Structures are given as structure tokens and as C-alpha cells.
Amino acid sequence: MTQDPNTLAAYVVCLDNADYPASLERHKIYKVLPDEEAAADGDIRVIDESGKDYLYSATRFVPIQVPLVVKHSLDEAA
């Protein structure tokens, strides 16, 4: 997932949690935090299972667009 950080998806789905089974769950939606430097390196900053933001390879995720009602629900849960 290499995109302009200004248009980076607010949410992604994890497709690969290899080496990070405690931090990432496959098929789960994660919130993305903008990070231009990380994006330039092919990484993405997400709030993982620890509740903190960490960098992971962007290839582990697929960007998604969620309906507004889902976005509000996800934002409230964070």
C-alpha cells in the first residue's frame, strides 16, 4: 500500500500478521495514523492490539473505505 500520505486511507484491513500474531489479527480493521516518513519507506503506522501506534510494512494491509456510520463507530471505539 503505497499512497500519498495526504490521501492515505483512514482504515486498513490486515491480511498478513506473520511474526506479529499478538500485535495484529488477520482480517481485522485497523486505524491508520498519517506518517509521511513511514509511507516514504513503504511502512504504515497503525494502532495495533496493544492500543498504541506502531509501524508495519504496508504490504501487510489493504486500504478500505468504510461507510460514515462505521467510521464514527470505529472512531468512538478507539
Contacts in CASP RR format, 6 or more apart in sequence:
PFRMAT RR
TARGET T0000
AUTHOR 0000-0000-0000
METHOD contacts of the structure
MODEL  1
MTQDPNTLAAYVVCLDNADYPASLERHKIYKVLPDEEAAADGDIRVIDES
GKDYLYSATRFVPIQVPLVVKHSLDEAA
1 9 0 8 1.000
1 12 0 8 1.000
1 44 0 8 1.000
1 58 0 8 1.000
1 59 0 8 1.000
1 61 0 8 1.000
1 62 0 8 1.000
1 63 0 8 1.000
2 39 0 8 1.000
2 42 0 8 1.000
2 58 0 8 1.000
3 9 0 8 1.000
3 39 0 8 1.000
3 63 0 8 1.000
4 39 0 8 1.000
5 34 0 8 1.000
5 35 0 8 1.000
5 36 0 8 1.000
5 39 0 8 1.000
6 34 0 8 1.000
8 32 0 8 1.000
8 34 0 8 1.000
8 39 0 8 1.000
8 44 0 8 1.000
8 63 0 8 1.000
9 32 0 8 1.000
9 63 0 8 1.000
9 64 0 8 1.000
9 65 0 8 1.000
10 31 0 8 1.000
10 32 0 8 1.000
10 66 0 8 1.000
10 71 0 8 1.000
11 29 0 8 1.000
11 30 0 8 1.000
11 31 0 8 1.000
11 32 0 8 1.000
11 63 0 8 1.000
11 64 0 8 1.000
11 65 0 8 1.000
11 66 0 8 1.000
11 71 0 8 1.000
11 74 0 8 1.000
12 29 0 8 1.000
12 30 0 8 1.000
12 32 0 8 1.000
12 44 0 8 1.000
12 46 0 8 1.000
12 61 0 8 1.000
12 62 0 8 1.000
12 63 0 8 1.000
12 64 0 8 1.000
13 27 0 8 1.000
13 28 0 8 1.000
13 29 0 8 1.000
13 30 0 8 1.000
13 61 0 8 1.000
13 62 0 8 1.000
13 64 0 8 1.000
14 24 0 8 1.000
14 25 0 8 1.000
14 26 0 8 1.000
14 27 0 8 1.000
14 28 0 8 1.000
14 30 0 8 1.000
14 60 0 8 1.000
14 61 0 8 1.000
15 26 0 8 1.000
15 27 0 8 1.000
15 60 0 8 1.000
15 61 0 8 1.000
15 62 0 8 1.000
16 26 0 8 1.000
16 59 0 8 1.000
16 60 0 8 1.000
17 23 0 8 1.000
17 24 0 8 1.000
17 25 0 8 1.000
17 26 0 8 1.000
17 60 0 8 1.000
20 48 0 8 1.000
20 56 0 8 1.000
22 49 0 8 1.000
23 48 0 8 1.000
23 49 0 8 1.000
23 50 0 8 1.000
23 54 0 8 1.000
24 30 0 8 1.000
24 48 0 8 1.000
24 49 0 8 1.000
24 56 0 8 1.000
24 60 0 8 1.000
25 49 0 8 1.000
29 64 0 8 1.000
29 66 0 8 1.000
29 74 0 8 1.000
30 46 0 8 1.000
30 47 0 8 1.000
30 48 0 8 1.000
30 61 0 8 1.000
31 46 0 8 1.000
31 47 0 8 1.000
31 74 0 8 1.000
31 75 0 8 1.000
31 78 0 8 1.000
32 44 0 8 1.000
32 45 0 8 1.000
32 46 0 8 1.000
32 63 0 8 1.000
33 45 0 8 1.000
33 46 0 8 1.000
33 47 0 8 1.000
33 53 0 8 1.000
34 45 0 8 1.000
35 43 0 8 1.000
35 44 0 8 1.000
35 45 0 8 1.000
35 55 0 8 1.000
38 44 0 8 1.000
38 45 0 8 1.000
38 55 0 8 1.000
39 58 0 8 1.000
42 57 0 8 1.000
42 58 0 8 1.000
42 59 0 8 1.000
43 55 0 8 1.000
43 56 0 8 1.000
43 57 0 8 1.000
43 58 0 8 1.000
44 55 0 8 1.000
44 56 0 8 1.000
44 57 0 8 1.000
44 58 0 8 1.000
44 60 0 8 1.000
44 61 0 8 1.000
45 53 0 8 1.000
45 54 0 8 1.000
45 55 0 8 1.000
46 53 0 8 1.000
46 54 0 8 1.000
46 56 0 8 1.000
46 61 0 8 1.000
47 53 0 8 1.000
47 78 0 8 1.000
48 54 0 8 1.000
48 56 0 8 1.000
66 74 0 8 1.000
END
